[in-house]
Amino acid sequence: MRLLKFGRLGLILLLLVLCLSGCWDIVPIEERALVIVIGVDKVENRIRLSAQVPTIKNLIQTASNFTDRQKPMVKPFVVESSSMLDAIQQLEDRIYKSMIIGEVKIIIVSPQVPRKDLVNMLTIFLRQPMVSFQTLVFSSEAKPEEIISSESPFDIQPGLIISKQQRSALKMAHSFPIELWDFIARVDNRTLDPYLPVIRLDQENKSYLLQGINVFNNDKIVGTLSSDESYLFGILTDKVEEGYKEIIVKGQEVGFGKVKYKSKIRIIRRQNQDKIRVDVNAQGTLLEIPKGFPNRVKTYQLFKKEMEKQLQQQVLSFVKKLQFLNTDPIGFRKQMEVAGIKNWDEVYPGIAVDAKVHFNYRNFSPAF
Amino acid sequence: MDRLTSKLFIPILMLSFVTFGLSFDRFIIDRSIGVNAYLIIFIGFLITITGLFILKSLAIKYPDRSIIGLGDKLLGPIGKIGTPLWFILIFLLTVVLARRVTDEVSTVILFRTPGLVSILGYFLIVGYMALLGEEALGRLSSVLMMAIPVFLILLVLSFREINFLNIHPVNIYRNLGYLRKWDLWLLIFTPVWILSAFFGTESIRNEFKKVILTIIIGTLILGATFLAIAGVFGPRGIERYQWPVMSLMNITEFASSYLFLNAITTVFFFVFLALSLVTTASFLIFLAKGLGEFLGLKNNQSKIILLAITAGLFALTAIPSLINFLETTSLLLKVASIYTPIYILLIWFSSLLRRKDH
């Protein structure tokens, strides 16, 4: 028993000593360069890496004598190299602080990054043990370093603003987030194509514009969806949570709010022809009623019918655009594979599409 | 020979079973299996249930003898070779388990802590737990059983990320590769065989239904875990990850705010570590007590053997390189998972040829 008591005491002491090893090489937060946004570009066959490093002292949210709101909250760094790892090392060589690349929350990829490099570059981040698999990936319209170098008007670190803005469920209408692991899994599985939301600088308002989506065929960018098309993408993937929707009736705009969608995709197999069938169920509240339309049941019926008709046409033309671009970020090909269409990859661009939309009023507007 | 009552044995059994599924996830998710990994668990379950009936018949026929004593009595010279070989395999299996866990800890959480320190810390705790004996371990396991509902909550949260088309029923007959993977059927059930044969004879004899229910619950938990992994990462995506369950937890969101990004991973880490410590300690007790019984040693001498085995486990976990582990782990897991059922079956066959021991 005495041996056990000594053993117990010794074990506790030894574990405490082991814990102390963590204090040995501790790096205080002021000494860390926590890269939160990173940009990846390729210029003349060289990788151009940009990083946004917060100046911790000016980032502290609470009022403090040490906080100077006038000073910039971030310091951008841009380096060029022939390889990704060397570019990361180049960044390390330029920052006196200990660089913590594992804190990256946003990766912005330039459309200039060639197909063969894109997945390799992104998987380097996925392989970093500290980088969260939930890191958001964006596509920039111009150079990512322009976004990285911009100052935000808000008192929050810009990278965190982008993350908050993109993840906010109520804003999901024209842009939808994709996480690092999801992008890579889509490329790995080769049925559901990845996509990247587009980020732009809003110079006028000194903010970020998250609108539109770049679509891929496996790992190759094949086109861009406008903000309206992105909305349709959101409808078919059930990502639009509380959206607005406008239609034109007799040359005038009719608007709905709090529109929710539930979509169902099916593959109908017939002897002579296979077909994709898209069923969309929508619910919303009437918000915008043009002059001249009386407050009658018939008006409501007319708007409902027009909403169904116009949305159906939009869905059909949207799916046809995806087929034309030979991209499928929705999951039609996966449905075709499950339905037993063997050469789904070849069949997809030419398969017939049918859409049906059913709209219902969610509730009354408080005023007419 | 100390035996555990069902109240103490069942928590150890449950935690060890779940730990094996969570630790050797990479080996269960085999390239040829695709998204059907969860199905092999159910095949293994059916085989293991049959094995438990065999162990029950042995426990009824020889109520005062452990599996080690039975090996010696019924197999004669074969038992003299078979039992030490079994110990060696379980020793190596414990090394692989400890290395899987400590590698995961070093890679995902304590990446600045030297691997040697993580392994030392791990075995100090495991050694101490084992030194207190199986009864103390049983009591600790009863407390740590609350980790199972916590893990279930994390698992249910991860279901939100599943693409159900990846686990559509058509995949079951489309990829029948899992039917050839006999070694995988048994791998995660190895602790069930070992612990039931050594610690659980009393529970199997008196509380057989509870033991079966524990295995059913464990099988469902692990089946659901592998279903979630396949559904999230897809047939080709699952091959990418070194620790698929940890990766599943990594992508699971508690809330969309960045403050909670790694909350699930952190909770899972503590759950997984607690389960792993119990499992390794239970194997260590099996090795020390089993070897003590085989060599006919006294209880005090068994404790010295336990310390020696702990030191041996530490050395063998810490010294080999990553390449050494990559080269040997797969083969070792196959051999260890098939040897245990075969050895127990051999003892059972021999018992059929003998009259009841009075």
Interface residues (C-beta under 8 A of the other chain):
Chain A: L4 G7 R8 L11 L14 L15 L18 S21 G22 D25 K105 P129 M130 S132 F133 Q134 L160 S163 K164 R167 S168 A169 E179 W181 D182 I184 A185 D188 N189 R190 T191 L192 G331 K334 Q335 E337 V338 G340
Chain B: T107 V108 F111 R112 T113 V117 L120 G121 L124 I125 Y128 L131 N163 L165 N166 H168 V170 V232 F233 G234 P235 R236 G237 E239 R240 S247 N250 I251 E253 S256 S257 Y258 L261 N262
